[in-house]
């Protein structure tokens, strides 16, 4: 069975895609990821531009304009679907963890 495109995103991929929900340029994405994660996830320029290039090739984002030499990108429909799928997958992971960690805590008390 063929692997679904970008089935499991890395943390930088996930946060870059979240940042691309609205049109934004590369430096803005780096600052946004830093802000959203309170500095926990850093996305360097090399990683970011490699991701943007990949996302553009795979028709996940599109360049909407260039302002003062800054390329503005935005997530498009296919990218939004991938992001929503990943968000749902992560929620299931957390629910499973909550369930099992809750059972362990309960069992330890008895």
C-alpha positions as CSV (number, residue, x, y, z in Angstrom):
1,X,0.0,0.0,0.0
2,X,1.4,3.4,-1.0
3,X,2.2,5.8,1.9
4,X,-0.1,8.8,2.0
5,X,1.7,12.0,1.2
6,X,3.1,13.7,4.3
7,X,1.1,11.3,6.6
8,X,3.1,12.2,9.7
9,X,4.5,15.7,9.9
10,X,7.6,16.7,11.8
11,X,7.1,19.4,14.5
12,X,8.7,22.1,12.2
13,X,6.5,21.0,9.3
14,X,3.4,21.2,11.5
15,X,4.1,24.7,12.8
16,X,5.2,26.0,9.4
17,X,1.9,24.8,8.0
18,X,0.0,26.4,10.9
19,X,1.8,29.7,10.2
20,X,0.8,29.4,6.5
21,X,-3.0,29.5,7.3
22,X,-2.6,33.2,6.4
23,X,-0.3,34.8,3.8
24,X,3.1,35.3,5.3
25,X,6.8,35.6,4.3
26,X,9.7,33.4,5.4
27,X,11.0,35.5,8.2
28,X,7.5,36.0,9.5
29,X,7.0,32.2,9.6
30,X,10.2,31.7,11.7
31,X,9.0,34.4,14.1
32,X,5.5,32.9,14.2
33,X,6.7,29.4,15.0
34,X,8.9,30.8,17.7
35,X,6.0,32.7,19.2
36,X,3.4,29.8,18.9
37,X,5.8,27.4,20.6
38,X,7.2,29.9,23.1
39,X,10.7,29.2,21.7
40,X,10.4,25.4,22.0
41,X,10.6,24.8,18.2
42,X,13.2,26.7,16.2
43,X,13.0,26.7,12.4
44,X,16.2,27.9,10.7
45,X,16.3,29.5,7.3
46,X,17.7,26.4,5.6
47,X,15.0,24.2,7.0
48,X,12.3,26.7,6.3
49,X,13.2,27.4,2.7
50,X,13.7,23.6,2.0
51,X,10.2,23.0,3.4
52,X,8.6,25.9,1.4
53,X,10.3,24.6,-1.8
54,X,9.0,21.0,-1.1
55,X,5.5,22.3,-0.2
56,X,5.4,24.4,-3.4
57,X,6.4,21.4,-5.6
58,X,3.8,19.2,-3.9
59,X,1.1,21.9,-4.4
60,X,0.6,22.3,-0.6
61,X,1.4,26.1,-0.6
62,X,1.5,28.7,-3.3
63,X,3.5,31.9,-3.6
64,X,0.9,34.7,-3.6
65,X,3.1,37.7,-4.1
66,X,6.5,39.3,-3.5
67,X,6.8,42.5,-1.5
68,X,10.1,44.3,-1.0
69,X,11.9,41.2,-2.1
70,X,10.0,39.0,0.4
71,X,8.0,36.1,-1.1
72,X,4.6,35.7,0.5
73,X,3.2,32.1,0.8
74,X,-0.1,30.7,1.9
75,X,-1.4,27.2,2.5
76,X,-3.8,25.9,-0.2
77,X,-6.6,23.3,-0.1
78,X,-4.4,20.2,-0.3
79,X,-2.1,21.6,2.4
80,X,-5.1,22.4,4.6
81,X,-6.3,18.8,4.3
82,X,-2.9,17.5,5.2
83,X,-2.7,19.8,8.2
84,X,-6.3,18.9,9.4
85,X,-5.5,15.2,9.1
86,X,-2.3,15.6,11.1
87,X,-4.2,17.7,13.7
88,X,-6.8,14.9,14.1
89,X,-4.0,12.3,14.3
90,X,-2.3,14.2,17.1
91,X,-5.5,14.6,19.0
92,X,-6.0,10.8,18.9
93,X,-2.5,10.3,20.2
94,X,-3.2,12.7,23.1
95,X,-6.5,11.0,23.9
96,X,-4.9,7.6,23.9
97,X,-2.1,8.9,26.2
98,X,-4.7,10.5,28.5
99,X,-6.6,7.3,28.8
100,X,-3.6,5.1,29.5
101,X,-1.8,7.5,31.7
102,X,-5.0,8.1,33.6
103,X,-5.3,4.3,34.1
104,X,-1.7,4.1,35.4
105,X,-2.2,6.9,37.8
106,X,-5.5,5.3,39.1
107,X,-3.8,1.9,39.5
108,X,-0.9,3.4,41.4
109,X,-3.3,5.0,43.9
110,X,-4.9,1.6,44.7
